[in-house]
Amino acid sequence: MAAHPHWRPAYVGLGSNLDDPLQQVRRAAEGLRQLPQTRLECLSPWYGNPPMGPQDQPDYVNGVAGLLTQLTPVALLAALKSLERELGRQPHSERWGPRRIDLDLLLHGQAVIEQPGLSLPHPGIAERPFVIKPLLDIAPDINVPGLGRLAESVKVGAFPELKALGTH
C-alpha cells in the first residue's frame, strides 16, 4: 500500500502591475484552484501599492492565497512558475520591474530551505507591507520559521501605502 502524502499549508503572494492588474491577480487565483494535489483555501483582500523597485512603473495589485497542498515545496514552486507562463509572464531582466503576474511561494508548512531558486520562508516576508498585511488578513496567528509569530515579529501598523481594493 502506497503512503499518502500529507497535506501542508502553503502561502503564495500574488502581484501584478500590467494589463489590468486586478484582473491578472484574479486570473492567477483561479489558476491556483486548478493546481494538482492542491486546494485554494482562502484569499486575502487585494491591495494597491507603489512599486518596490523602480518608481517609473505602475502601482501594483497584491494579495496572498492560502493553500493546502500535497506537493513538495520544489514541485509547488514549479507549478507556480508554470502558471505564471500560462498567464503570460514574460522573462525579464530588470529586478523588481513591471510584470503581468508574479507568484511568490512565501511559506510551505514550517519548511526552511535555502537552495538556488528556492528560499523558504521567502526572504522578504517580514519587510514588505504588501505581503505582511494580506498574510495577516488570512492567517493572523501565523508562525514564520526563524521569525516566530508574524504579528509580533514585524512592525504592524496602518500600512498607509496600501490601498484596499476589495475582495475577490
C-alpha positions in Angstrom: 0.0 0.0 0.0 1.5 3.4 -1.0 1.8 6.1 1.6 -0.4 9.1 1.1 1.4 12.5 1.0 0.5 14.8 3.9 -1.5 18.0 3.3 0.6 21.0 4.2 -0.4 24.7 4.4 1.3 27.0 1.9 1.0 30.7 1.2 1.5 32.3 -2.1 1.9 36.1 -2.8 0.2 37.3 -6.0 1.1 40.5 -7.7 0.7 42.4 -11.0 1.1 45.9 -12.3 0.5 45.4 -16.1 -2.5 44.8 -18.3 -5.4 45.3 -15.8 -3.5 44.2 -12.7 -6.7 43.4 -10.7 -7.9 41.1 -13.4 -4.5 39.5 -13.6 -4.3 38.5 -9.9 -7.9 37.2 -10.1 -6.9 35.0 -13.1 -3.9 33.8 -11.1 -6.2 32.9 -8.1 -8.4 30.9 -10.5 -5.3 29.2 -11.8 -4.3 28.3 -8.2 -7.6 26.5 -7.9 -6.6 24.2 -10.7 -3.2 23.1 -9.4 -2.9 19.4 -8.9 -2.9 18.0 -5.3 -3.6 21.5 -4.1 -6.7 23.3 -2.7 -7.1 27.0 -2.6 -8.5 27.6 0.9 -8.6 31.4 1.2 -7.7 34.6 -0.5 -6.8 37.9 1.2 -8.3 41.2 0.0 -6.5 42.8 -2.8 -4.3 45.9 -2.1 -2.9 48.6 -4.4 0.6 49.7 -3.6 3.5 51.6 -5.0 6.2 49.5 -6.7 9.0 48.3 -4.5 11.7 48.8 -7.2 12.0 51.4 -9.9 9.3 54.0 -9.4 8.8 54.7 -13.1 6.2 51.9 -13.4 2.5 51.5 -12.5 1.4 50.7 -9.0 0.9 47.0 -8.1 -2.1 45.0 -7.0 -1.1 42.4 -4.4 -2.7 39.7 -2.2 -2.0 36.4 -0.6 -3.5 33.0 -1.2 -3.7 30.3 1.4 -3.4 26.8 0.1 -3.4 23.2 1.3 -1.1 21.1 -0.8 0.4 17.6 -1.1 3.1 19.0 -3.4 6.6 19.3 -2.2 8.0 22.9 -2.0 10.0 22.3 -5.2 7.0 20.8 -7.0 4.7 23.6 -5.9 7.3 26.3 -7.0 7.5 24.6 -10.4 3.7 24.6 -10.7 3.6 28.3 -9.8 6.3 29.1 -12.4 4.3 27.2 -15.0 1.1 29.1 -14.1 3.0 32.4 -14.5 4.0 31.4 -18.0 0.4 30.3 -18.8 -0.8 33.7 -17.7 1.6 35.5 -20.0 4.6 36.3 -17.8 7.5 37.3 -19.9 11.1 36.7 -18.9 12.5 40.0 -17.7 15.9 41.2 -16.7 15.0 44.1 -14.5 14.8 43.2 -10.9 11.5 44.4 -9.4 10.5 45.7 -12.8 6.9 45.7 -14.1 5.2 42.4 -14.7 1.9 40.9 -15.7 1.9 38.4 -12.9 4.2 37.4 -10.1 3.6 34.4 -7.9 5.9 34.0 -4.9 6.0 31.0 -2.7 6.1 32.6 0.8 5.7 29.6 3.1 5.3 25.9 2.8 4.4 24.4 6.2 7.4 25.0 8.5 9.9 24.3 5.8 13.2 26.1 5.9 15.0 25.8 2.6 17.9 27.6 1.1 18.8 26.4 -2.4 19.3 28.0 -5.8 15.9 29.3 -6.9 14.0 28.5 -3.7 14.3 30.2 -0.3 11.7 29.4 2.4 10.4 31.2 4.1 10.5 33.9 1.4 13.4 36.2 2.3 11.3 39.4 2.0 8.3 38.2 4.0 9.0 40.5 7.1 9.8 43.7 5.2 7.1 44.0 2.7 3.8 45.5 3.8 2.1 44.2 0.6 2.9 40.7 1.9 2.5 41.2 5.7 -0.9 42.8 5.6 -2.7 40.3 3.3 -0.9 37.4 5.0 -2.1 38.6 8.4 -5.6 39.1 7.0 -6.0 35.4 6.3 -3.6 33.9 8.9 -3.5 36.3 11.9 -1.6 33.9 14.1 0.8 32.6 11.6 4.2 31.5 12.8 7.1 32.0 10.3 10.2 29.8 10.8 13.0 32.0 12.1 10.7 34.9 13.0 8.0 33.4 15.2 4.5 34.8 15.3 4.5 37.3 12.4 2.2 39.8 14.1 4.7 40.1 17.0 7.9 40.0 15.0 7.3 42.8 12.5 6.1 46.3 12.8 2.4 46.0 12.1 0.8 49.3 11.5 -1.8 51.0 9.4 0.3 50.5 6.2 -0.6 53.8 4.7 1.0 52.9 1.4 -1.6 50.1 0.9 -5.0 50.9 -0.7 -7.7 48.3 -0.1 -9.2 47.3 -3.4 -11.8 44.8 -2.1 -12.1 41.1 -2.2 -12.1 38.6 -5.0 
